Amino acid sequence: EPEPEPEKEWFRQHVDELDGTLSARLMDRNHNILKEVAVRDLARELKETNGDVSGVIFDGVVTQRILDIAAEKGLEYLIGAKMGNIAKSPTSVRVITKEA
């Protein structure tokens, strides 16, 4: 039985808790929840963030728009339910989806 990678596993609980809620959690460097918002407000929230946010876990589709904003804001990761049509994926942001 191989050890699960802790890096890959810490967010599982959040993914499970958010499943079906259409909510997003803005996370800090220490994996604490800074704020929980509706997915439809996620783009606006990310645009208004001031650098405390290091990643987002959300019950929604990772879109090009969200990804672009995340890269612009220097986020480390985006964890969504599934991938949308991503034309260009910035290397600075790790994208993880539930089905991965």
Secondary structure, 3 states (H helix, E strand, C coil): CCCCCHHHHCCHHHHHHHCCCCEEEEECCCCCEEEEEEHHHHHHHHHHCCCCCCEEEECCEECHHHHHHHHHCCCCEEEECEECCCCCCCCCCEEEECCC
